[in-house]
């Protein structure tokens, strides 16, 4: 494993330690496949609020969708109640499957005409379609992982059966494994430290994981029951900060399951914090 420049603030001993740990655990790709979310070519046209749906009588064409990670901040399970609260706030939560439009319905025709007036039909992705307003790949996954984050990655169980945009990766589990166990297993010091080691950062200190970077993250996968996952969801919702969840899961995944010592776990926490602080502080210095 060749560590990229983002790992350079670490001491040589720490680098050897993380390289050794990675060799001992399977990567996430061992448990699932990742597929980019829907590419609409015009999110503000194909993803709309309830008020727009009502105005143009588009209810029969709409499907629930999560457009941005900010809409699911602070949770690891998107429930139907949580999604309904987004609808009630008139957030853009409706994906329009215009391939099903009734062209004898004047309001449907008007909405398609608005897209042509905005020249959305001339956008590159739209020109590749048989009909410019027919967005392909609208299928629902068990969970999704947002490729960009600030303090920690967002890995969400899709209990609301919602679609997602290409701001995230759709997760399709391999036979014998389940999405809830994968999400539970993700939140530990080892996997989160490697998110910082392998990821890259952008303006504002945003961390991004490309598909290959996400797939290669080491993870101490552990099968959990529905009850255990629900307890985890509740703890995540009630947390004061992410460190509470990391400490909780480290005790289960790293200490009890892998037999790691307290010192080894503490070293992983230092690695993650060192790289996260560097990412966020360098970003601040660029704009100071």
C-alpha positions as CSV (number, residue, x, y, z in Angstrom):
1,X,0.0,0.0,0.0
2,X,1.4,3.4,-1.1
3,X,0.1,6.2,1.1
4,X,-0.6,9.5,-0.7
5,X,0.6,12.9,0.3
6,X,-2.3,13.4,2.7
7,X,-0.6,10.9,5.1
8,X,2.7,12.8,5.3
9,X,2.0,14.5,8.6
10,X,2.1,11.1,10.3
11,X,5.2,9.8,11.9
12,X,7.0,6.8,10.2
13,X,5.9,4.5,13.0
14,X,2.3,5.5,12.6
15,X,2.4,4.9,8.8
16,X,3.9,1.4,9.3
17,X,1.1,0.7,11.8
18,X,-1.8,1.7,9.5
19,X,-0.2,-0.2,6.6
20,X,0.0,-3.3,8.8
21,X,-3.6,-3.0,9.9
22,X,-4.9,-2.6,6.4
23,X,-3.4,-5.9,5.4
24,X,-5.3,-7.8,8.1
25,X,-8.8,-6.7,7.1
26,X,-10.9,-7.2,3.9
27,X,-11.9,-4.0,2.1
28,X,-15.5,-2.8,1.8
29,X,-15.7,-4.1,-1.8
30,X,-15.6,-7.6,-0.3
31,X,-19.1,-7.1,1.1
32,X,-20.8,-4.9,-1.4
33,X,-20.9,-3.3,-4.8
34,X,-21.0,0.5,-5.3
35,X,-22.9,2.2,-8.1
36,X,-23.2,6.0,-8.6
37,X,-26.5,7.6,-8.0
38,X,-28.8,9.0,-10.6
39,X,-27.3,11.5,-13.1
40,X,-30.1,13.8,-14.1
41,X,-28.1,16.5,-15.9
42,X,-30.4,19.1,-14.3
43,X,-31.2,18.5,-10.7
44,X,-33.2,21.7,-10.3
45,X,-35.5,20.6,-13.1
46,X,-35.8,16.8,-12.5
47,X,-35.8,17.1,-8.7
48,X,-38.5,19.3,-7.2
49,X,-40.5,20.2,-4.1
50,X,-44.0,19.1,-3.3
51,X,-45.3,22.5,-4.3
52,X,-44.0,22.1,-7.9
53,X,-45.4,18.6,-8.0
54,X,-48.8,19.9,-7.0
55,X,-48.7,22.9,-9.4
56,X,-48.0,20.7,-12.5
57,X,-50.0,17.6,-11.3
58,X,-46.8,15.5,-11.3
59,X,-47.6,13.2,-8.4
60,X,-48.0,10.1,-10.5
61,X,-44.6,10.8,-12.0
62,X,-42.7,11.5,-8.8
63,X,-40.5,9.2,-6.7
64,X,-38.8,10.0,-3.4
65,X,-35.2,11.1,-3.7
66,X,-32.4,12.4,-1.5
67,X,-30.6,15.2,-3.5
68,X,-28.0,16.3,-0.9
69,X,-26.2,14.9,2.0
70,X,-27.1,17.9,4.1
71,X,-30.7,16.6,4.2
72,X,-29.7,13.5,6.1
73,X,-27.2,15.1,8.5
74,X,-26.9,13.5,11.9
75,X,-28.5,10.1,11.0
76,X,-27.5,6.7,9.8
77,X,-31.0,5.5,8.9
78,X,-33.3,7.5,6.6
79,X,-36.8,6.6,8.0
80,X,-40.1,7.3,6.2
81,X,-40.9,9.8,9.0
82,X,-37.6,11.7,8.4
83,X,-38.3,11.8,4.7
84,X,-41.8,13.1,5.2
85,X,-40.4,15.9,7.3
86,X,-38.2,16.9,4.4
87,X,-41.3,16.9,2.1
88,X,-43.2,19.0,4.7
89,X,-40.4,21.5,4.6
90,X,-40.8,21.8,0.8
91,X,-37.3,20.5,0.2
92,X,-36.6,19.1,-3.3
93,X,-37.5,15.5,-2.6
94,X,-39.4,14.4,-5.7
95,X,-37.6,12.9,-8.7
96,X,-39.7,13.3,-11.8
97,X,-39.9,10.2,-14.1
98,X,-41.0,12.2,-17.1
99,X,-40.9,9.1,-19.3
100,X,-44.3,8.4,-17.8
101,X,-45.7,11.8,-18.6
102,X,-49.2,12.0,-20.0
103,X,-48.8,14.2,-23.1
104,X,-52.5,14.7,-23.3
105,X,-52.2,16.4,-19.9
106,X,-51.6,20.1,-20.5
107,X,-49.7,20.7,-17.3
108,X,-47.4,17.8,-18.1
109,X,-46.8,19.3,-21.5
110,X,-46.2,22.7,-19.9
111,X,-43.5,21.3,-17.6
112,X,-41.7,19.5,-20.4
113,X,-41.9,22.8,-22.4
114,X,-40.2,24.6,-19.5
115,X,-37.3,22.3,-19.8
116,X,-36.9,23.0,-23.5
117,X,-37.2,26.8,-22.9
118,X,-34.3,26.4,-20.4
119,X,-32.4,24.4,-23.1
120,X,-32.0,21.5,-20.8
121,X,-32.6,19.2,-23.8
122,X,-29.4,20.6,-25.3
123,X,-27.2,19.5,-22.3
124,X,-24.7,16.8,-23.2
125,X,-26.2,14.0,-21.0
126,X,-29.7,14.7,-22.3
127,X,-28.6,14.5,-25.9
128,X,-27.5,10.9,-25.4
129,X,-31.0,9.8,-24.3
130,X,-33.7,8.6,-26.7
131,X,-35.9,11.3,-25.2
132,X,-34.0,14.0,-23.4
133,X,-36.3,14.0,-20.4
134,X,-36.1,10.3,-19.7
135,X,-33.5,9.9,-17.0
136,X,-32.0,6.3,-16.8
137,X,-31.0,4.3,-13.8
138,X,-33.8,5.2,-11.4
139,X,-33.6,2.2,-9.0
140,X,-33.6,2.1,-5.2
141,X,-30.6,0.7,-3.2
142,X,-30.5,-0.7,0.3
143,X,-28.2,2.2,1.4
144,X,-26.0,5.0,0.1
145,X,-22.7,6.6,0.9
146,X,-22.1,10.3,0.3
147,X,-18.8,10.8,-1.4
148,X,-18.2,14.2,0.3
149,X,-18.3,15.1,3.9
150,X,-16.8,17.6,6.4
151,X,-16.4,16.0,9.9
152,X,-17.2,12.4,9.1
153,X,-18.5,10.3,6.2
154,X,-22.3,9.7,5.8
155,X,-23.3,6.1,5.3
156,X,-27.1,5.8,5.4
157,X,-29.5,2.9,5.6
158,X,-32.3,3.5,3.1
159,X,-35.4,2.7,5.2
160,X,-37.4,5.2,3.2
161,X,-36.9,3.5,-0.2
162,X,-35.6,6.7,-1.7
163,X,-33.5,7.3,-4.8
164,X,-30.3,9.2,-4.6
165,X,-28.3,11.5,-6.9
166,X,-24.7,11.0,-8.0
167,X,-23.6,13.0,-4.9
168,X,-23.6,9.5,-3.4
169,X,-22.8,5.9,-4.2
170,X,-25.6,3.4,-4.1
171,X,-24.7,0.3,-2.1
172,X,-25.8,-3.2,-3.3
173,X,-24.9,-5.9,-0.9
174,X,-23.2,-9.2,-1.9
175,X,-24.9,-12.5,-1.0
176,X,-24.5,-13.4,2.7
177,X,-24.0,-9.8,4.0
178,X,-26.5,-7.1,5.0
179,X,-26.4,-3.3,4.7
180,X,-27.3,-2.6,8.3
181,X,-24.3,-4.6,9.6
182,X,-22.0,-2.9,7.0
183,X,-23.1,0.6,8.2
184,X,-22.7,-0.4,11.8
185,X,-19.2,-1.8,11.1
186,X,-18.1,1.3,9.2
187,X,-18.2,3.7,12.2
188,X,-14.9,2.9,14.0
189,X,-11.5,4.5,14.4
190,X,-9.8,2.2,12.0
191,X,-12.1,2.7,9.0
192,X,-12.6,6.4,9.6
193,X,-8.8,6.9,10.0
194,X,-8.3,5.3,6.5
195,X,-11.1,7.5,5.1
196,X,-8.7,10.4,6.0
197,X,-5.6,8.6,4.8
198,X,-7.0,7.6,1.4
199,X,-9.3,10.5,0.7
200,X,-8.6,13.9,-0.7
201,X,-9.9,17.4,0.3
202,X,-11.4,20.4,-1.4
203,X,-12.3,23.9,-0.6
204,X,-13.8,24.4,2.9
205,X,-12.0,21.3,4.2
206,X,-14.4,18.9,2.4
207,X,-13.2,15.3,2.3
208,X,-14.0,13.3,-0.8
209,X,-13.7,9.5,-1.4
210,X,-13.6,8.4,-5.0
211,X,-15.2,5.0,-5.8
212,X,-11.9,3.2,-5.7
213,X,-10.9,4.9,-2.4
214,X,-14.2,4.0,-0.8
215,X,-14.1,0.4,-2.1
216,X,-10.6,-0.2,-0.6
217,X,-11.4,1.0,2.9
218,X,-10.6,-1.7,5.4
219,X,-13.6,-2.6,7.6
220,X,-14.0,-4.9,10.6
221,X,-17.4,-6.3,9.4
222,X,-19.6,-7.8,12.1
223,X,-23.1,-9.2,11.7
224,X,-25.6,-7.3,14.0
225,X,-29.2,-8.0,14.8
226,X,-32.1,-5.7,13.9
227,X,-32.3,-4.8,17.6
228,X,-28.5,-4.0,17.8
229,X,-28.8,-1.8,14.7
230,X,-31.8,0.0,16.0
231,X,-29.9,0.8,19.3
232,X,-27.0,2.1,17.2
233,X,-29.4,4.3,15.2
234,X,-30.9,5.7,18.4
235,X,-27.4,6.3,19.8
236,X,-26.3,8.0,16.6
237,X,-29.4,10.3,16.7
238,X,-28.8,11.3,20.3
239,X,-25.1,11.7,20.1
240,X,-23.4,15.0,21.2
241,X,-20.6,14.4,18.7
242,X,-19.3,11.6,16.5
243,X,-16.6,10.7,19.0
244,X,-19.3,9.2,21.2
245,X,-20.2,6.7,18.5
246,X,-16.6,6.0,17.6
247,X,-15.8,5.1,21.2
248,X,-18.9,3.0,21.5
249,X,-18.2,1.0,18.3
250,X,-14.4,0.8,18.9
251,X,-15.2,-1.2,22.1
252,X,-17.3,-3.6,20.1
253,X,-15.5,-3.9,16.8
254,X,-11.8,-3.2,17.6
255,X,-11.4,-4.2,21.2
256,X,-13.8,-7.1,21.6
257,X,-13.9,-8.5,18.0
258,X,-10.3,-7.8,16.8
259,X,-8.6,-7.9,20.2
260,X,-6.8,-4.5,19.7
261,X,-5.2,-2.9,22.7
262,X,-6.3,0.4,24.1
263,X,-3.0,1.9,23.0
264,X,-3.5,0.7,19.4
265,X,-7.0,2.1,19.2
266,X,-5.8,5.4,20.7
267,X,-3.1,5.6,18.0
268,X,-5.8,5.2,15.3
269,X,-7.8,8.1,16.9
270,X,-4.6,10.3,16.8
271,X,-4.1,9.4,13.1
272,X,-7.6,10.3,12.2
273,X,-7.6,13.6,14.2
274,X,-4.1,14.6,12.9
275,X,-5.2,14.3,9.3
276,X,-8.7,15.7,9.8
277,X,-7.3,18.8,11.6
278,X,-4.7,19.2,8.8
279,X,-7.4,19.0,6.1
280,X,-9.7,21.5,7.8
281,X,-6.9,23.9,9.0
282,X,-5.2,24.1,5.6
283,X,-8.5,25.0,4.1
284,X,-9.0,27.7,6.6
285,X,-5.5,29.1,6.0
286,X,-6.2,29.3,2.2
287,X,-9.0,31.7,2.9
288,X,-7.6,33.7,5.8
